[in-house]
Amino acid sequence: MKKRNPQLNSNGELIHLLSTEGLPREILTQILDTAANFVSIGDREVKKVPLLRGKSVFNLFFENSTRTRTTFEIAAKRLSADVFNLDIARSSTAKGESLLDTIANLSAMAADIFVVRHGESGAPYLIAQHVAPHVHVVNAGDGRHAHPTQGLLDMYTIRHYKKDFTNLSVAIVGDVLHSRVARSDIHALTTLGCPDLRVVGPRTLVPSEFADMGVRVCHTLEEGIRDADVVITLRLQNERMSGALLPSSHEYFKSFGVTTERMQWAKPDAIVMHPGPINRGVEIDSSVVDGGQSVVLPQVTFGIAVRMAVMGIVAGNMA
């Protein structure tokens, strides 16, 4: 008997967003199409729609975040939800309360959506298993495992500029080993039909087992980004590294830093993406970040619309 995807109800509708892995192409496309309808809201004088009026969204960030937490808060407010940001450092969790007891107490305060970032892989799955049927969980990043809304906003950005996934070459460059974004991007791109997907970096940060995910593993930047349509750069996650995986960030940049000169290996109309925060001069040169091929800031803008779409869909308010 096939195990049911915990993100979907018995009708195949999205009720939690925990990972891009295992989501059908129709669901991914539904989220991207819905987000397209929300992008223009940011240009309005009144930047609100009433989809989640009366609903309560709790942002539970057990790890530091600026971009993701802020865009989730903006997205929820644009949907007219009531938004509550839990200060984890001053919460009962810091006094030893278990994660599930924290969730149970917040659920008793009539929470409708939990947006969860947690350092432990699988924490949002655990929460989703223990909430009432009317409560929805959105994963805002768990350990090394997944960052599905970042993956989806990356898909939205690629589709916006390149229209179709089925003839693209996409290169993901950097610390793939520790990147939940890379995993979410790989699963989504594969499902959406991208035929040429590469992960690029030193052997310590891009081990050969990534080939098991159906991608090409490249250990030189020239091989990795040659004729690419999309170059996604990742930061070095020093906080997750144990031991000396790199001689130095300077040495990394010499071999794998994305510069204007090296971008000439990619296609002339290639776009450059980065999930942020950016370490200029480590994984990417400022001339690329600020150059004409960069779509880093549009990614942030699109991220608000994608997070609006996700919350609107899981709460059952989008057809």
TORMAR-53468 format. One record per residue (C-alpha): residue number from 0; chain; x negated, y, z. Coordinates in pm, 1 decimal. Layout:
! residues N
[NUM, A, [X, Y, Z]]
...
This chain:
! residues 319
[0, A, [0.0, 0.0, 0.0]]
[1, A, [-138.3, 337.2, -103.5]]
[2, A, [-213.8, 565.8, 190.1]]
[3, A, [-17.3, 891.2, 178.3]]
[4, A, [-219.0, 1211.4, 144.3]]
[5, A, [-177.0, 1391.9, 481.5]]
[6, A, [-158.5, 1723.8, 297.0]]
[7, A, [159.8, 1630.1, 110.6]]
[8, A, [511.1, 1540.6, 225.7]]
[9, A, [707.4, 1243.1, 93.5]]
[10, A, [818.2, 1452.7, -205.8]]
[11, A, [458.3, 1531.0, -298.8]]
[12, A, [483.8, 1893.7, -184.2]]
[13, A, [196.2, 2072.6, -10.4]]
[14, A, [254.5, 2108.5, 365.1]]
[15, A, [-106.2, 2148.1, 485.9]]
[16, A, [-419.4, 2254.8, 299.8]]
[17, A, [-706.9, 2052.2, 445.0]]
[18, A, [-927.8, 1977.9, 143.8]]
[19, A, [-932.6, 2002.4, -234.1]]
[20, A, [-1025.3, 1632.4, -237.8]]
[21, A, [-730.9, 1415.7, -335.7]]
[22, A, [-503.3, 1703.0, -434.4]]
[23, A, [-330.5, 1638.2, -768.4]]
[24, A, [-400.9, 1870.8, -1058.7]]
[25, A, [-36.9, 1990.4, -1047.2]]
[26, A, [-81.4, 2118.9, -689.6]]
[27, A, [-409.8, 2295.3, -771.1]]
[28, A, [-248.7, 2456.2, -1075.6]]
[29, A, [59.6, 2555.1, -872.7]]
[30, A, [-163.1, 2739.7, -623.7]]
[31, A, [-357.2, 2916.9, -900.7]]
[32, A, [-40.5, 3013.1, -1088.0]]
[33, A, [122.7, 3141.9, -768.6]]
[34, A, [-188.3, 3343.9, -679.8]]
[35, A, [-173.9, 3508.9, -1023.1]]
[36, A, [162.9, 3656.2, -924.9]]
[37, A, [12.1, 3805.2, -607.6]]
[38, A, [-303.3, 3968.1, -746.4]]
[39, A, [-126.4, 4288.0, -851.2]]
[40, A, [21.3, 4343.0, -502.8]]
[41, A, [-310.6, 4496.0, -397.8]]
[42, A, [-254.6, 4774.8, -651.8]]
[43, A, [88.3, 4870.1, -520.2]]
[44, A, [159.1, 5164.0, -292.0]]
[45, A, [338.1, 4923.5, -53.8]]
[46, A, [124.8, 4609.3, -43.5]]
[47, A, [389.0, 4375.3, 102.5]]
[48, A, [635.9, 4105.8, 5.5]]
[49, A, [883.1, 3952.5, 253.1]]
[50, A, [802.2, 3581.6, 198.2]]
[51, A, [682.7, 3508.7, 553.3]]
[52, A, [886.7, 3768.2, 740.2]]
[53, A, [959.7, 3633.8, 1087.8]]
[54, A, [684.4, 3368.4, 1065.6]]
[55, A, [385.9, 3360.3, 1301.4]]
[56, A, [34.8, 3293.2, 1167.7]]
[57, A, [-238.0, 3213.0, 1421.7]]
[58, A, [-600.1, 3257.5, 1310.0]]
[59, A, [-817.3, 3017.1, 1511.1]]
[60, A, [-1181.8, 3074.5, 1422.5]]
[61, A, [-1413.2, 2861.1, 1632.7]]
[62, A, [-1704.8, 2971.4, 1410.3]]
[63, A, [-1809.0, 3320.6, 1307.6]]
[64, A, [-1653.3, 3463.9, 994.9]]
[65, A, [-1593.9, 3807.4, 851.8]]
[66, A, [-1481.0, 3760.8, 491.9]]
[67, A, [-1261.1, 3453.9, 536.2]]
[68, A, [-1090.3, 3562.5, 858.1]]
[69, A, [-1026.7, 3914.3, 731.2]]
[70, A, [-884.3, 3799.8, 397.3]]
[71, A, [-655.8, 3548.2, 570.9]]
[72, A, [-532.4, 3825.3, 800.1]]
[73, A, [-471.8, 4061.3, 507.7]]
[74, A, [-298.8, 3783.2, 312.5]]
[75, A, [-63.9, 3696.4, 600.6]]
[76, A, [22.8, 4061.5, 660.7]]
[77, A, [94.7, 4115.9, 290.7]]
[78, A, [340.4, 3827.1, 319.1]]
[79, A, [502.1, 4017.3, 613.1]]
[80, A, [403.3, 3752.2, 871.8]]
[81, A, [320.8, 3830.3, 1234.7]]
[82, A, [-53.0, 3762.4, 1270.8]]
[83, A, [-236.1, 3663.8, 1588.9]]
[84, A, [-615.6, 3640.3, 1603.8]]
[85, A, [-724.3, 3419.3, 1892.5]]
[86, A, [-1045.0, 3536.1, 2059.3]]
[87, A, [-1203.8, 3194.3, 2101.9]]
[88, A, [-1492.3, 3322.1, 2314.8]]
[89, A, [-1240.0, 3447.7, 2572.5]]
[90, A, [-978.9, 3176.0, 2527.1]]
[91, A, [-903.1, 2875.3, 2746.6]]
[92, A, [-1110.1, 2665.0, 2505.6]]
[93, A, [-1417.5, 2837.1, 2645.8]]
[94, A, [-1301.5, 2722.3, 2991.5]]
[95, A, [-1289.2, 2359.7, 2883.3]]
[96, A, [-937.8, 2323.0, 2745.7]]
[97, A, [-920.0, 2061.5, 2470.7]]
[98, A, [-852.0, 2159.4, 2112.4]]
[99, A, [-518.9, 1974.1, 2105.4]]
[100, A, [-405.3, 2131.4, 2434.4]]
[101, A, [-484.3, 2474.1, 2289.2]]
[102, A, [-277.6, 2388.6, 1980.2]]
[103, A, [9.5, 2253.5, 2193.8]]
[104, A, [23.2, 2574.4, 2397.3]]
[105, A, [13.7, 2796.9, 2090.1]]
[106, A, [281.6, 2580.7, 1926.6]]
[107, A, [497.1, 2648.6, 2232.4]]
[108, A, [464.2, 3016.9, 2140.8]]
[109, A, [647.2, 2940.2, 1813.4]]
[110, A, [348.5, 2924.4, 1576.6]]
[111, A, [436.5, 2846.1, 1215.5]]
[112, A, [92.1, 2835.4, 1050.7]]
[113, A, [-249.7, 2766.2, 1202.1]]
[114, A, [-550.0, 2887.2, 1003.2]]
[115, A, [-843.9, 2694.2, 1147.9]]
[116, A, [-1219.8, 2726.8, 1111.1]]
[117, A, [-1415.9, 2476.9, 1317.4]]
[118, A, [-1773.7, 2356.1, 1338.1]]
[119, A, [-1667.6, 1991.2, 1356.7]]
[120, A, [-1576.9, 1817.4, 1031.7]]
[121, A, [-1222.0, 1685.5, 1048.2]]
[122, A, [-1088.5, 1919.8, 1317.9]]
[123, A, [-809.4, 2060.7, 1094.5]]
[124, A, [-704.4, 1703.0, 1006.2]]
[125, A, [-677.1, 1620.7, 1377.0]]
[126, A, [-461.9, 1928.4, 1436.8]]
[127, A, [-239.8, 1848.1, 1137.8]]
[128, A, [-170.9, 1502.3, 1284.1]]
[129, A, [-44.5, 1652.0, 1610.3]]
[130, A, [172.2, 1948.5, 1508.7]]
[131, A, [548.2, 1944.2, 1464.7]]
[132, A, [683.6, 1892.5, 1109.6]]
[133, A, [767.1, 2262.7, 1069.1]]
[134, A, [410.9, 2373.3, 1157.5]]
[135, A, [146.4, 2398.7, 885.3]]
[136, A, [-234.1, 2385.3, 901.8]]
[137, A, [-472.3, 2559.1, 661.9]]
[138, A, [-840.2, 2465.4, 678.6]]
[139, A, [-1062.0, 2775.8, 670.1]]
[140, A, [-1379.7, 2565.1, 682.3]]
[141, A, [-1472.5, 2258.8, 888.3]]
[142, A, [-1833.2, 2160.3, 949.2]]
[143, A, [-2004.8, 2050.1, 629.5]]
[144, A, [-1683.7, 1893.1, 506.2]]
[145, A, [-1452.9, 2133.3, 323.2]]
[146, A, [-1358.0, 2495.7, 260.4]]
[147, A, [-1054.3, 2450.1, 35.7]]
[148, A, [-937.8, 2811.3, 2.7]]
[149, A, [-1288.0, 2917.6, -99.9]]
[150, A, [-1287.0, 2634.2, -353.3]]
[151, A, [-949.8, 2749.8, -483.1]]
[152, A, [-1048.9, 3114.9, -510.9]]
[153, A, [-1357.4, 2999.3, -699.6]]
[154, A, [-1127.8, 2805.3, -934.8]]
[155, A, [-908.5, 3112.5, -975.6]]
[156, A, [-1213.7, 3325.4, -1058.9]]
[157, A, [-1342.7, 3074.3, -1314.5]]
[158, A, [-1001.4, 3042.0, -1477.5]]
[159, A, [-959.0, 3420.4, -1485.1]]
[160, A, [-1282.8, 3471.8, -1678.3]]
[161, A, [-1312.6, 3144.8, -1873.2]]
[162, A, [-943.2, 3051.1, -1921.1]]
[163, A, [-993.9, 2674.0, -1954.2]]
[164, A, [-1187.6, 2421.6, -1744.5]]
[165, A, [-1206.1, 2143.4, -2000.6]]
[166, A, [-1504.5, 2273.1, -2199.5]]
[167, A, [-1712.4, 2435.7, -1925.1]]
[168, A, [-2061.3, 2377.7, -1791.4]]
[169, A, [-2079.3, 2479.0, -1423.9]]
[170, A, [-2398.7, 2487.7, -1215.7]]
[171, A, [-2392.6, 2504.6, -833.7]]
[172, A, [-2733.7, 2623.7, -713.1]]
[173, A, [-2878.9, 2617.4, -364.1]]
[174, A, [-2818.7, 2448.4, -29.9]]
[175, A, [-2565.8, 2195.6, -154.5]]
[176, A, [-2644.7, 1952.3, 129.4]]
[177, A, [-2495.8, 2177.1, 399.1]]
[178, A, [-2229.4, 2345.1, 185.1]]
[179, A, [-1861.0, 2274.2, 242.5]]
[180, A, [-1794.4, 2519.7, -43.6]]
[181, A, [-1993.9, 2303.7, -286.5]]
[182, A, [-1792.9, 1994.4, -192.2]]
[183, A, [-1462.5, 2178.3, -231.0]]
[184, A, [-1572.3, 2321.8, -566.7]]
[185, A, [-1688.7, 1981.6, -694.0]]
[186, A, [-1360.7, 1807.6, -605.8]]
[187, A, [-1149.7, 2087.5, -757.6]]
[188, A, [-1356.8, 2120.6, -1075.6]]
[189, A, [-1349.9, 1744.4, -1130.3]]
[190, A, [-971.8, 1731.1, -1087.7]]
[191, A, [-923.1, 2028.3, -1320.6]]
[192, A, [-1120.4, 1853.8, -1594.6]]
[193, A, [-1461.5, 2024.6, -1596.5]]
[194, A, [-1677.6, 1792.9, -1811.3]]
[195, A, [-2026.1, 1918.2, -1717.2]]
[196, A, [-2094.7, 1983.9, -1351.4]]
[197, A, [-2445.2, 2017.7, -1209.5]]
[198, A, [-2587.8, 2067.3, -860.4]]
[199, A, [-2926.5, 2235.6, -853.7]]
[200, A, [-3192.9, 2272.5, -587.6]]
[201, A, [-3491.6, 2112.2, -414.1]]
[202, A, [-3468.4, 1742.4, -327.0]]
[203, A, [-3434.4, 1822.8, 44.0]]
[204, A, [-3119.4, 2029.6, -19.4]]
[205, A, [-2972.0, 1841.9, -318.4]]
[206, A, [-3019.3, 1470.4, -246.8]]
[207, A, [-2960.8, 1216.2, -522.9]]
[208, A, [-2642.2, 1077.2, -361.7]]
[209, A, [-2453.3, 1379.4, -496.5]]
[210, A, [-2460.7, 1191.8, -826.0]]
[211, A, [-2201.8, 961.3, -665.9]]
[212, A, [-1957.2, 1254.3, -686.4]]
[213, A, [-1986.2, 1247.6, -1065.3]]
[214, A, [-2220.1, 1545.0, -1099.9]]
[215, A, [-2562.5, 1583.4, -1257.7]]
[216, A, [-2837.8, 1639.2, -1001.4]]
[217, A, [-3109.1, 1881.6, -1119.1]]
[218, A, [-3426.9, 1969.7, -931.7]]
[219, A, [-3544.1, 2256.3, -1152.2]]
[220, A, [-3349.9, 2576.3, -1203.9]]
[221, A, [-3413.0, 2584.5, -1579.1]]
[222, A, [-3262.4, 2238.1, -1628.6]]
[223, A, [-2975.9, 2320.1, -1394.3]]
[224, A, [-2851.0, 2644.5, -1545.4]]
[225, A, [-2949.3, 2599.0, -1910.6]]
[226, A, [-2644.9, 2679.3, -2128.5]]
[227, A, [-2419.5, 2705.9, -1821.5]]
[228, A, [-2095.9, 2903.9, -1845.6]]
[229, A, [-2071.7, 2953.6, -1469.2]]
[230, A, [-2351.3, 2978.1, -1210.1]]
[231, A, [-2239.5, 2949.6, -847.6]]
[232, A, [-2515.6, 3041.3, -602.6]]
[233, A, [-2510.6, 2925.8, -240.3]]
[234, A, [-2692.9, 3071.7, 57.6]]
[235, A, [-2950.5, 2878.6, 256.9]]
[236, A, [-2766.3, 2768.8, 572.3]]
[237, A, [-3057.3, 2783.5, 811.8]]
[238, A, [-2823.5, 2749.3, 1109.7]]
[239, A, [-2727.2, 2399.5, 991.9]]
[240, A, [-3075.9, 2280.5, 903.1]]
[241, A, [-3260.7, 2050.1, 1139.6]]
[242, A, [-3632.2, 2027.8, 1074.2]]
[243, A, [-3831.5, 2192.8, 798.8]]
[244, A, [-3633.1, 2131.1, 480.7]]
[245, A, [-3807.2, 2419.3, 302.8]]
[246, A, [-4157.4, 2568.9, 325.2]]
[247, A, [-4003.9, 2919.1, 343.4]]
[248, A, [-3726.6, 3129.0, 195.4]]
[249, A, [-3994.3, 3306.2, -11.1]]
[250, A, [-4102.1, 2975.1, -164.6]]
[251, A, [-3738.9, 2885.8, -230.4]]
[252, A, [-3681.8, 3210.9, -419.5]]
[253, A, [-3993.0, 3153.3, -631.0]]
[254, A, [-3848.0, 2824.1, -759.0]]
[255, A, [-3469.0, 2858.5, -732.5]]
[256, A, [-3386.6, 3226.4, -686.5]]
[257, A, [-3141.0, 3343.3, -954.4]]
[258, A, [-3291.1, 3645.5, -1130.4]]
[259, A, [-3196.8, 3845.0, -1438.2]]
[260, A, [-3481.0, 3681.3, -1631.1]]
[261, A, [-3377.3, 3329.3, -1532.5]]
[262, A, [-3012.9, 3397.1, -1618.5]]
[263, A, [-3130.0, 3408.3, -1980.4]]
[264, A, [-3138.1, 3027.4, -1962.0]]
[265, A, [-2759.6, 3031.3, -1913.3]]
[266, A, [-2512.2, 3130.4, -2183.7]]
[267, A, [-2507.4, 3503.6, -2266.7]]
[268, A, [-2151.7, 3538.8, -2133.5]]
[269, A, [-2211.5, 3329.8, -1819.6]]
[270, A, [-2062.8, 3459.2, -1495.3]]
[271, A, [-2242.1, 3450.8, -1158.4]]
[272, A, [-2052.5, 3373.1, -839.4]]
[273, A, [-2138.6, 3357.8, -468.0]]
[274, A, [-1910.6, 3267.1, -175.0]]
[275, A, [-2097.5, 3506.0, 57.8]]
[276, A, [-2253.2, 3617.2, 275.2]]
[277, A, [-2530.9, 3695.0, 26.9]]
[278, A, [-2898.1, 3686.3, 120.1]]
[279, A, [-3044.9, 3916.4, -141.9]]
[280, A, [-3392.1, 3815.2, -251.9]]
[281, A, [-3350.1, 3464.0, -111.3]]
[282, A, [-3099.2, 3279.1, -329.4]]
[283, A, [-3019.6, 3561.3, -568.1]]
[284, A, [-3181.0, 3886.3, -678.7]]
[285, A, [-3006.0, 4218.6, -620.7]]
[286, A, [-3022.6, 4293.0, -993.8]]
[287, A, [-2797.1, 3989.0, -1053.1]]
[288, A, [-2558.9, 4058.4, -763.3]]
[289, A, [-2503.5, 4412.4, -887.9]]
[290, A, [-2530.2, 4329.2, -1259.4]]
[291, A, [-2275.4, 4289.1, -1534.7]]
[292, A, [-2249.4, 3909.8, -1507.3]]
[293, A, [-2166.2, 3915.3, -1135.4]]
[294, A, [-1805.3, 3852.4, -1031.6]]
[295, A, [-1880.2, 3839.4, -657.3]]
[296, A, [-1648.2, 4126.7, -560.9]]
[297, A, [-1355.9, 4007.8, -778.2]]
[298, A, [-1389.9, 3673.3, -595.5]]
[299, A, [-1308.8, 3851.8, -268.4]]
[300, A, [-1010.0, 4029.3, -422.2]]
[301, A, [-880.0, 3705.1, -572.9]]
[302, A, [-932.2, 3535.3, -236.4]]
[303, A, [-654.4, 3741.2, -79.2]]
[304, A, [-407.3, 3638.7, -351.2]]
[305, A, [-509.4, 3271.6, -328.7]]
[306, A, [-464.2, 3268.6, 49.9]]
[307, A, [-125.6, 3435.3, 9.3]]
[308, A, [-29.8, 3161.4, -236.6]]
[309, A, [-145.0, 2881.8, -5.0]]
[310, A, [44.4, 3014.4, 297.1]]
[311, A, [355.8, 3084.4, 91.2]]
[312, A, [352.8, 2731.1, -54.9]]
[313, A, [283.3, 2534.0, 265.6]]
[314, A, [554.1, 2726.5, 449.4]]
[315, A, [797.1, 2611.4, 180.1]]
[316, A, [879.5, 2955.1, 49.4]]
[317, A, [741.9, 2912.4, -301.8]]
[318, A, [906.0, 2700.4, -567.1]]
